[in-house]
Amino acid sequence: MTHLVVPSRFNGPAKSGNGGWSSGALAEHVSGCPTDHADTWPTVEVTLMRPPPLDTELHVSEGEGITVLSEGRHRVAEARRVMREPDSVEAVPLAQAHAAEAAYTGLESHPFPTCFTCGPDRAEGDGLRLFPGSVGDGRVACTWTPHPSVAEDFHTYVDATPRASLPVTWAALDCVGGWCTDQGTTTRVLGRMATKVDTLPVVGEPHVVVGELRGEQGRKAFTASTLYDEAGRIVARAEHVWIAVDAAAFG
């Protein structure tokens, strides 16, 4: 059994972990994920069962193909490898994605304004400050240039290029999905995320994150997101299930 801690920097709601970051941190513990080189990652699906607590030592265990994150007797999340890869969302040019940020509705009304990924109250270099705005057809997009503070030193790259960590890459693919929905009026939190990372994003290089609404059913919304580099190559992609909640219950 190993341990995992979600530092307070990586919150989503003020009192719990960012769903994408927490899921990506658990995905690093799934068997078959690369540990010392830049191979692509398998598709990993993480189901969140309760808000990940911050600054708390959580237990990671594995059995029967499932990697479990738990706090005492309570399961926080489960992760597993899956065969099907997420479908990508059509790319948006860098200039168009940048222009769309002005239409980000979270600038006017945000259920979790200190969210590591999309919170407008986070300082530059602290949070990711991803502000996805509508580009039409149910899609939203924004730009992202990974800051040196999110670089990782866990893997070895031939060119020694600094890259964002795996959990931060999952975080970048997270909230853009939520903002494809009516997040301004109905608060939703991440319930499940399946992610395929082809390579980690290069620190200091512009990227585009695009999200798309794929459907809704009751309290659930189904979305997808794709991270592109400046040349338009896919870096990573994800599919999500979002659950409508009472924002007050999440602090």
Backbone hydrogen bonds, N-H to C=O, Kabsch-Sander energy under -0.5 kcal/mol:
donor,donor_aa,acceptor,acceptor_aa,energy
2,T,60,V,-2.1
4,L,58,L,-2.2
10,F,7,P,-1.9
11,N,8,S,-0.9
11,N,9,R,-0.5
12,G,13,P,-0.9
12,G,16,S,-2.6
15,K,250,F,-0.9
16,S,13,P,-1.4
17,G,52,P,-3.3
18,N,10,F,-3.0
22,S,18,N,-2.8
23,S,19,G,-2.1
24,G,20,G,-2.6
25,A,21,W,-2.4
26,L,22,S,-1.8
27,A,23,S,-2.3
28,E,24,G,-1.3
29,H,26,L,-2.0
30,V,27,A,-1.6
33,C,30,V,-1.7
41,W,197,V,-2.3
44,V,195,T,-2.1
45,E,80,R,-3.0
46,V,193,M,-2.9
47,T,78,E,-2.8
48,L,46,V,-0.5
48,L,191,G,-2.4
49,M,76,V,-3.0
50,R,76,V,-1.3
54,L,15,K,-0.5
55,D,6,V,-3.0
58,L,4,L,-2.8
58,L,56,T,-0.7
59,H,70,S,-2.8
60,V,2,T,-3.2
61,S,68,V,-2.2
63,G,66,I,-2.1
66,I,63,G,-1.5
67,T,79,A,-3.0
68,V,61,S,-3.2
68,V,66,I,-0.6
69,L,77,A,-2.9
70,S,59,H,-2.5
70,S,68,V,-0.5
71,E,74,H,-2.9
72,G,70,S,-0.5
74,H,71,E,-2.1
76,V,69,L,-3.1
77,A,69,L,-1.7
78,E,47,T,-2.0
79,A,67,T,-2.6
80,R,45,E,-1.9
82,V,43,T,-2.2
97,A,93,P,-2.5
98,H,94,L,-2.4
99,A,95,A,-2.1
100,A,96,Q,-1.9
101,E,97,A,-0.8
101,E,98,H,-0.8
102,A,99,A,-1.2
103,A,100,A,-1.9
104,Y,101,E,-1.6
107,L,104,Y,-1.5
108,E,105,T,-1.3
109,S,105,T,-2.1
115,C,112,F,-2.2
116,F,11,N,-3.0
119,G,115,C,-2.0
121,D,113,P,-2.4
122,R,119,G,-1.2
125,G,127,G,-0.7
126,D,123,A,-2.3
127,G,123,A,-1.6
128,L,116,F,-3.3
129,R,116,F,-0.6
130,L,117,T,-2.8
131,F,129,R,-0.6
133,G,141,A,-2.1
135,V,139,R,-2.4
136,G,139,R,-0.7
139,R,136,G,-1.9
140,V,211,G,-2.1
141,A,133,G,-2.2
142,C,209,V,-1.8
144,W,207,H,-2.2
150,V,147,H,-2.2
151,A,148,P,-1.5
152,E,163,R,-2.3
157,Y,155,H,-0.5
160,A,157,Y,-1.5
164,A,201,P,-2.8
165,S,150,V,-1.9
169,T,165,S,-2.1
170,W,166,L,-2.3
171,A,167,P,-2.2
172,A,168,V,-2.3
173,L,169,T,-1.1
173,L,170,W,-0.5
174,D,170,W,-0.5
174,D,171,A,-1.1
175,C,171,A,-0.8
177,G,174,D,-2.0
178,G,174,D,-0.7
179,W,175,C,-2.1
180,C,177,G,-1.5
181,T,178,G,-1.4
183,Q,181,T,-1.5
185,T,182,D,-1.9
186,T,182,D,-3.0
187,T,185,T,-0.5
189,V,243,I,-2.3
191,G,241,V,-3.1
192,R,241,V,-1.7
193,M,46,V,-2.4
194,A,239,E,-2.6
195,T,44,V,-2.5
196,K,237,R,-2.7
198,D,196,K,-0.6
198,D,235,V,-2.5
199,T,235,V,-1.6
203,V,162,P,-2.4
204,G,146,P,-2.4
205,E,202,V,-1.4
207,H,144,W,-1.6
208,V,228,Y,-2.2
209,V,142,C,-2.6
210,V,226,T,-2.5
211,G,140,V,-2.9
212,E,224,A,-2.5
213,L,138,G,-1.7
214,R,222,F,-3.6
215,G,222,F,-1.2
217,Q,220,K,-2.7
220,K,217,Q,-2.4
221,A,242,W,-1.8
222,F,215,G,-3.4
223,T,221,A,-0.5
223,T,240,H,-1.6
224,A,212,E,-2.0
225,S,238,A,-2.5
226,T,210,V,-2.4
227,L,236,A,-3.2
228,Y,208,V,-3.1
228,Y,226,T,-0.5
229,D,233,R,-2.5
230,E,206,P,-0.6
232,G,229,D,-2.1
235,V,227,L,-3.5
236,A,227,L,-1.3
237,R,196,K,-2.1
238,A,225,S,-2.9
239,E,194,A,-2.1
240,H,223,T,-2.9
241,V,192,R,-2.3
242,W,221,A,-2.9
243,I,189,V,-2.8
244,A,219,R,-2.1
245,V,187,T,-2.7
247,A,245,V,-0.7
249,A,246,D,-1.6
250,F,247,A,-1.7
251,G,248,A,-1.1
